[in-house]
Amino acid sequence: MKTTTSYEPDPATDLEPSGPEATPKRPRHGLKLLLALLAVGIVAFVVIGGILPKLKARQQLRADTDQLAVPTVGVIHLKPSTAEQEVVLPANIQPYISAPVFARTNGYLKNWYFDIGAQVKKGQLLAEIETPEVDAQLRQAQADVATAQANLHLSQITAARYQELLKSDSVSKQDTDNATSDLAAKQTTLQSAEANVKRLQDLQSFEKIYAPFDGVITARNTDIGQLINSGSSGQPAALFQIAAVDVLRVYVSVPQIYSNSARHGMTVDLTLPQFPGKRFPGTLVRTADAIDQASRTLLVEVDVRNPSGELLSGAYAEAHFKLPPVTAHTFLIPVPALIFRSEGPQVATVDDGRHALLKDVKIGRDFGTELEVLSGLTAEDSIIVNPPDSLTNGEEVRPVERSAGGALTGGGPQ
């Protein structure tokens, strides 16, 4: 029985092929190692390339967050209060004299001669009224006067005769006294009749309506043929409204804090929206000398000359008062810089260039966009214009210089 033996080739020793041109076989485990190292490098490159930017971004985000946690505030330097300040208050322009013109007699309007806007002089005829009833009453009264005169003449003759007859005792003393008394009664009757005539003549004169003073007609409330009621029966109505506008009265309610500065003779300028950039000078002529309890203001009157009639009565205006400061060494701050809390009015300043410091202040006058600070601040303080509501003492801030108008002028420490 023939036996066979199997042959297991040894990769470490066997070569293929054999012969002089045969080359040795490369080991396979080296290739695998190279591939493994290449894969590890690729993975490491991907991991490092993805994690490092994230770490840097996280660090930058943390730094930005810390930086943004510090509020940026605009700061300005204090502006000292000048020796003279201007206070602007609302004002009402009224004519120097204004009067409605009523009729003093009943009748129908016969004619009118001036309409609204007409300039009239004192004593000029404005309108005429027909009064037939008054005319008839006047004629009757004149007839009564004539009757009274005739009766008086007869009584005078009778009384004179009785006086002569009494001298010769031709008449009794009683008859003479009766004749004398009748004469006195007739004289009184005549006087009464003449007074009635005078009354009706005066009433008839009211048929013509005249201007009571120089001025302008601002309203005409009647027309030809309209029934005129003088008020004896029914509600009377003004026929005309006339106003004197050569000089205008301007009434201003001055707040109590400025009342002591409103003095007689001081100059007050007026501005109106229809005249931009133009000022009309006036003079403070009188005050009410009493504070109104409802508004806590002092009513003052400013007279403004208006020879050209450029200013219209009834208009709204702004009165500019030049007032001295209440105290010396005061400062002006913008209104948004003031903080109202339970501690009272405060202003936020920047201490040591990086931290907020709240200071208690005393407020003086209000100039609309600015407030006067009487105490609590120094000239070296830099105040925060719009402090956050949550701002506290010692809180870190990033100040940014601002101009008077609010524009940025430079940066603070970063």
C-alpha positions as CSV (number, residue, x, y, z in Angstrom):
1,M,0.0,0.0,0.0
2,K,1.5,3.3,-1.1
3,T,1.5,6.1,1.3
4,T,1.5,9.8,0.5
5,T,2.6,12.7,2.5
6,S,1.0,16.2,2.4
7,Y,3.1,19.2,2.1
8,E,2.3,22.5,3.9
9,P,4.1,25.4,2.4
10,D,5.9,27.7,4.8
11,P,5.2,31.3,3.9
12,A,8.3,32.3,5.9
13,T,10.7,30.1,3.8
14,D,9.0,29.2,0.6
15,L,9.5,31.6,-2.3
16,E,7.5,31.8,-5.5
17,P,8.6,31.3,-8.1
18,S,12.0,29.7,-7.8
19,G,14.8,30.4,-10.1
20,P,17.3,33.1,-10.7
21,E,14.6,35.8,-11.6
22,A,12.4,35.0,-8.6
23,T,11.9,37.9,-6.0
24,P,11.1,37.4,-2.3
25,K,7.5,37.7,-1.2
26,R,6.6,41.1,0.9
27,P,5.1,40.6,4.3
28,R,1.4,41.3,4.6
29,H,1.3,42.4,8.2
30,G,3.3,45.6,7.4
31,L,0.7,46.8,5.0
32,K,-2.0,46.4,7.5
33,L,-0.1,48.3,10.1
34,L,0.4,51.2,7.6
35,L,-3.3,51.2,6.8
36,A,-4.1,51.3,10.5
37,L,-1.8,54.2,11.1
38,L,-3.2,56.1,8.2
39,A,-6.8,55.6,9.5
40,V,-5.8,56.8,13.0
41,G,-4.2,59.9,11.5
42,I,-7.2,60.7,9.5
43,V,-9.5,60.3,12.5
44,A,-7.2,62.4,14.7
45,F,-7.0,65.1,12.1
46,V,-10.9,65.2,11.8
47,V,-11.3,65.2,15.6
48,I,-8.7,67.9,16.2
49,G,-10.0,70.0,13.3
50,G,-13.6,69.9,14.6
51,I,-13.0,70.2,18.4
52,L,-10.4,73.0,18.5
53,P,-12.5,75.6,16.6
54,K,-15.4,74.7,18.9
55,L,-13.3,75.2,21.9
56,K,-12.0,78.5,20.6
57,A,-15.6,79.6,19.7
58,R,-16.7,78.7,23.2
59,Q,-13.9,80.7,24.8
60,Q,-14.7,83.6,22.5
61,L,-18.4,83.4,23.4
62,R,-17.6,83.3,27.1
63,A,-15.4,86.4,26.7
64,D,-18.1,88.2,24.6
65,T,-20.8,87.3,27.2
66,D,-18.6,88.6,30.0
67,Q,-18.0,91.8,28.0
68,L,-21.7,92.3,27.1
69,A,-22.7,91.8,30.7
70,V,-21.1,95.1,31.4
71,P,-23.7,97.8,30.3
72,T,-22.5,100.5,27.9
73,V,-23.7,103.9,29.1
74,G,-23.5,107.3,27.5
75,V,-21.9,110.0,29.7
76,I,-21.7,113.7,29.4
77,H,-20.0,116.4,31.4
78,L,-22.1,118.8,33.5
79,K,-23.2,122.1,32.0
80,P,-23.2,125.0,34.5
81,S,-26.3,127.0,34.7
82,T,-25.9,130.5,33.1
83,A,-26.6,133.7,34.9
84,E,-29.9,134.0,33.0
85,Q,-32.3,131.3,31.9
86,E,-35.2,131.4,29.6
87,V,-38.5,129.8,30.6
88,V,-41.1,129.2,27.8
89,L,-44.7,129.1,28.9
90,P,-48.0,128.9,27.0
91,A,-49.8,132.2,26.5
92,N,-53.2,133.4,25.3
93,I,-53.5,136.6,23.3
94,Q,-56.6,138.8,24.0
95,P,-57.6,142.2,22.7
96,Y,-56.9,145.2,24.9
97,I,-60.6,146.0,24.9
98,S,-63.4,143.7,23.6
99,A,-67.1,144.4,23.8
100,P,-70.3,143.1,22.3
101,V,-72.6,145.8,20.8
102,F,-76.3,145.4,21.7
103,A,-79.4,147.3,20.7
104,R,-81.2,149.4,23.3
105,T,-84.5,149.6,21.4
106,N,-86.8,147.2,19.7
107,G,-87.4,147.2,16.0
108,Y,-86.1,145.9,12.6
109,L,-82.6,146.4,11.3
110,K,-82.7,149.0,8.6
111,N,-79.1,148.9,7.4
112,W,-75.6,147.9,8.5
113,Y,-72.4,149.6,7.3
114,F,-69.4,147.5,8.5
115,D,-68.7,143.8,8.2
116,I,-66.2,141.6,9.9
117,G,-62.6,142.7,9.7
118,A,-63.5,146.4,9.2
119,Q,-61.4,149.0,11.0
120,V,-63.7,151.5,12.7
121,K,-63.2,154.7,14.7
122,K,-65.0,155.7,17.8
123,G,-68.4,157.3,17.0
124,Q,-68.8,155.8,13.5
125,L,-72.3,154.6,12.6
126,L,-72.4,150.8,12.5
127,A,-76.2,150.2,11.8
128,E,-79.7,151.7,11.9
129,I,-82.9,150.3,13.4
130,E,-86.4,151.2,12.4
131,T,-88.6,151.7,15.6
132,P,-92.2,152.6,14.6
133,E,-93.6,152.0,18.0
134,V,-91.1,154.3,19.7
135,D,-91.7,157.0,17.1
136,A,-95.4,156.8,17.8
137,Q,-94.9,157.0,21.6
138,L,-92.7,160.0,21.1
139,R,-95.3,161.8,19.2
140,Q,-97.9,161.0,21.8
141,A,-95.6,162.3,24.6
142,Q,-94.9,165.5,22.7
143,A,-98.7,166.0,22.4
144,D,-99.0,165.4,26.2
145,V,-96.4,168.1,26.7
146,A,-98.4,170.6,24.6
147,T,-101.5,169.8,26.7
148,A,-99.6,170.2,29.9
149,Q,-98.3,173.6,28.7
150,A,-101.8,174.8,27.9
151,N,-103.1,173.7,31.2
152,L,-100.2,175.4,33.0
153,H,-100.8,178.6,31.1
154,L,-104.4,178.7,32.2
155,S,-103.5,177.9,35.8
156,Q,-101.0,180.7,35.8
157,I,-103.6,183.2,34.7
158,T,-106.2,182.0,37.2
159,A,-103.7,182.1,40.1
160,A,-102.6,185.6,39.1
161,R,-106.2,186.9,39.0
162,Y,-107.0,185.3,42.4
163,Q,-104.0,187.0,43.9
164,E,-105.2,190.4,42.7
165,L,-108.8,189.8,43.8
166,L,-107.6,188.7,47.2
167,K,-106.1,192.2,47.8
168,S,-109.6,193.7,47.6
169,D,-111.2,190.8,49.5
170,S,-113.2,190.0,46.3
171,V,-112.4,186.3,46.7
172,S,-111.9,184.1,49.7
173,K,-108.5,183.0,50.9
174,Q,-109.4,179.4,50.3
175,D,-110.2,180.0,46.6
176,T,-106.9,181.8,46.2
177,D,-105.0,178.9,47.8
178,N,-106.8,176.4,45.5
179,A,-105.8,178.3,42.4
180,T,-102.2,178.5,43.6
181,S,-102.0,174.8,44.3
182,D,-103.5,174.0,40.9
183,L,-100.7,176.1,39.3
184,A,-98.1,174.1,41.1
185,A,-99.7,170.8,40.1
186,K,-99.9,171.9,36.4
187,Q,-96.1,172.8,36.6
188,T,-95.3,169.3,37.9
189,T,-97.5,167.7,35.2
190,L,-95.6,169.6,32.5
191,Q,-92.2,168.5,33.9
192,S,-93.4,164.9,33.9
193,A,-94.5,165.1,30.3
194,E,-91.2,166.7,29.3
195,A,-89.2,164.0,31.0
196,N,-91.2,161.3,29.2
197,V,-90.4,163.1,25.9
198,K,-86.8,163.1,26.8
199,R,-86.9,159.4,27.6
200,L,-88.4,158.5,24.3
201,Q,-86.0,160.8,22.5
202,D,-83.1,159.0,24.1
203,L,-84.7,155.7,23.2
204,Q,-85.2,156.9,19.6
205,S,-81.5,157.8,19.5
206,F,-80.7,154.2,20.0
207,E,-82.0,153.5,16.5
208,K,-78.5,154.4,15.4
209,I,-75.7,152.2,16.7
210,Y,-72.2,153.7,17.0
211,A,-68.8,152.3,17.6
212,P,-67.8,152.7,21.3
213,F,-64.1,152.8,20.6
214,D,-61.5,152.4,17.9
215,G,-61.1,148.8,16.8
216,V,-61.9,146.1,14.4
217,I,-65.3,144.3,13.9
218,T,-64.7,140.7,14.8
219,A,-68.3,139.5,14.4
220,R,-71.6,140.6,12.8
221,N,-74.6,138.7,14.1
222,T,-77.4,140.5,12.3
223,D,-78.7,141.4,8.8
224,I,-81.2,143.7,7.2
225,G,-84.8,143.1,8.1
226,Q,-84.0,141.1,11.2
227,L,-86.1,141.7,14.3
228,I,-84.0,143.4,17.0
229,N,-84.8,142.6,20.6
230,S,-83.4,145.0,23.2
231,G,-84.0,142.6,26.1
232,S,-87.2,143.8,27.5
233,S,-88.9,140.7,26.1
234,G,-86.9,137.7,25.3
235,Q,-83.2,137.0,25.1
236,P,-81.1,139.9,23.5
237,A,-78.4,139.1,21.0
238,A,-75.2,141.1,20.3
239,L,-75.3,142.8,16.9
240,F,-71.6,143.2,16.6
241,Q,-68.4,142.3,18.4
242,I,-65.7,144.9,18.4
243,A,-62.1,144.6,19.6
244,A,-59.2,147.1,20.1
245,V,-56.1,145.4,18.8
246,D,-53.5,148.2,18.6
247,V,-52.3,146.8,22.0
248,L,-52.9,143.2,23.0
249,R,-53.2,141.7,26.4
250,V,-51.3,138.4,26.7
251,Y,-52.2,136.3,29.7
252,V,-49.7,133.8,31.1
253,S,-49.9,131.4,34.0
254,V,-46.5,131.4,35.6
255,P,-45.7,128.3,37.9
256,Q,-45.3,129.1,41.5
257,I,-41.6,128.4,41.6
258,Y,-41.0,131.3,39.1
259,S,-43.6,133.7,40.6
260,N,-41.0,135.8,42.6
261,S,-39.1,136.4,39.3
262,A,-42.1,137.7,37.4
263,R,-41.7,141.4,38.0
264,H,-43.5,144.5,36.7
265,G,-41.7,146.0,33.7
266,M,-39.6,143.0,32.7
267,T,-39.4,142.2,29.0
268,V,-41.2,139.1,27.7
269,D,-40.9,137.9,24.1
270,L,-43.7,136.1,22.2
271,T,-43.3,133.5,19.5
272,L,-46.0,132.1,17.3
273,P,-46.0,129.0,15.1
274,Q,-47.1,131.1,12.0
275,F,-44.0,133.4,12.4
276,P,-41.0,131.0,12.7
277,G,-37.9,132.7,14.0
278,K,-39.6,136.0,14.8
279,R,-40.1,137.4,18.3
280,F,-42.6,140.1,19.4
281,P,-41.4,142.0,22.5
282,G,-43.8,142.8,25.3
283,T,-43.8,144.2,28.8
284,L,-45.2,142.6,31.9
285,V,-47.6,145.2,33.3
286,R,-49.5,143.5,36.1
287,T,-49.9,140.3,38.0
288,A,-52.8,138.8,40.0
289,D,-50.7,139.0,43.2
290,A,-52.2,135.7,44.2
291,I,-51.5,132.0,43.4
292,D,-54.4,130.1,41.9
293,Q,-55.1,127.2,44.2
294,A,-56.3,124.9,41.4
295,S,-53.2,125.2,39.2
296,R,-50.7,126.7,41.6
297,T,-49.8,129.4,39.1
298,L,-49.6,133.2,39.1
299,L,-51.6,134.9,36.4
300,V,-49.6,137.7,34.7
301,E,-50.5,140.2,32.0
302,V,-48.1,141.1,29.2
303,D,-48.9,144.0,26.9
304,V,-47.6,143.8,23.3
305,R,-47.9,146.6,20.8
306,N,-49.6,145.6,17.6
307,P,-49.8,148.7,15.3
308,S,-49.8,146.7,12.1
309,G,-52.4,144.2,13.3
310,E,-50.0,141.3,12.5
311,L,-50.9,139.6,15.7
312,L,-54.5,138.3,16.0
313,S,-56.5,138.2,19.2
314,G,-57.4,134.8,20.5
315,A,-54.2,133.3,19.2
316,Y,-52.0,130.8,21.0
317,A,-48.4,131.9,21.7
318,E,-45.3,131.0,23.7
319,A,-44.0,133.5,26.2
320,H,-40.2,133.6,26.8
321,F,-39.3,134.8,30.2
322,K,-35.6,135.5,31.0
323,L,-35.3,134.6,34.7
324,P,-32.2,134.6,36.9
325,P,-31.0,131.3,38.5
326,V,-32.5,130.5,41.9
327,T,-29.1,129.9,43.5
328,A,-25.5,130.1,42.4
329,H,-23.3,127.2,41.3
330,T,-26.1,125.2,39.8
331,F,-25.9,122.8,36.9
332,L,-28.2,121.7,34.0
333,I,-28.8,118.1,33.2
334,P,-30.9,116.4,30.5
335,V,-34.3,115.2,31.7
336,P,-33.5,111.4,30.9
337,A,-30.6,111.6,33.3
338,L,-32.8,111.9,36.4
339,I,-33.7,108.7,38.3
340,F,-36.9,108.6,40.3
341,R,-36.8,106.0,43.1
342,S,-38.0,105.6,46.7
343,E,-34.8,107.3,47.9
344,G,-35.8,110.4,46.0
345,P,-34.4,112.1,42.8
346,Q,-30.9,110.7,41.9
347,V,-28.4,111.1,39.2
348,A,-26.0,108.3,38.1
349,T,-22.3,109.3,37.7
350,V,-19.2,107.3,36.7
351,D,-16.8,106.7,39.6
352,D,-13.1,105.8,38.8
353,G,-14.0,105.5,35.2
354,R,-15.7,102.0,35.4
355,H,-18.2,102.0,38.2
356,A,-21.6,103.7,38.6
357,L,-22.2,106.0,41.6
358,L,-25.7,107.2,42.4
359,K,-26.0,110.7,44.0
360,D,-29.0,112.3,45.7
361,V,-29.8,115.7,44.1
362,K,-32.1,118.6,44.6
363,I,-34.0,119.7,41.6
364,G,-34.7,123.4,40.9
365,R,-36.4,124.7,37.8
366,D,-37.7,122.7,34.8
367,F,-36.7,124.0,31.4
368,G,-38.6,121.4,29.4
369,T,-35.7,119.3,28.0
370,E,-33.3,120.2,30.9
371,L,-33.5,120.4,34.6
372,E,-31.7,122.6,37.0
373,V,-29.8,120.8,39.8
374,L,-29.3,122.9,42.9
375,S,-27.2,120.5,45.0
376,G,-25.6,117.0,45.0
377,L,-23.3,117.3,42.0
378,T,-19.8,118.8,41.3
379,A,-18.3,120.3,38.2
380,E,-16.0,117.2,37.8
381,D,-18.8,114.7,37.7
382,S,-19.6,112.8,34.5
383,I,-23.3,111.8,34.5
384,I,-25.0,108.9,32.7
385,V,-27.5,110.2,30.2
386,N,-29.9,107.3,30.1
387,P,-29.2,105.0,33.1
388,P,-30.7,101.5,33.0
389,D,-33.6,101.0,35.5
390,S,-31.6,98.2,37.2
391,L,-28.5,100.3,37.7
392,T,-27.0,100.0,41.3
393,N,-24.3,101.6,43.2
394,G,-20.8,100.2,42.4
395,E,-22.1,98.3,39.3
396,E,-19.4,98.1,36.5
397,V,-20.3,100.1,33.4
398,R,-18.6,100.9,30.1
399,P,-18.8,104.7,29.7
400,V,-19.0,106.2,26.2
401,E,-18.6,110.0,25.8
402,R,-21.5,111.7,24.2
403,S,-21.9,115.2,22.9
404,A,-24.6,117.7,24.0
405,G,-26.8,116.5,21.2
406,G,-26.4,112.9,22.1
407,A,-23.8,111.9,19.4
408,L,-20.9,109.6,20.3
409,T,-17.6,111.4,20.6
410,G,-15.3,108.7,21.8
411,G,-15.1,105.4,23.6
412,G,-14.4,104.5,27.1
413,P,-12.3,101.6,28.5
414,Q,-13.1,98.3,26.9
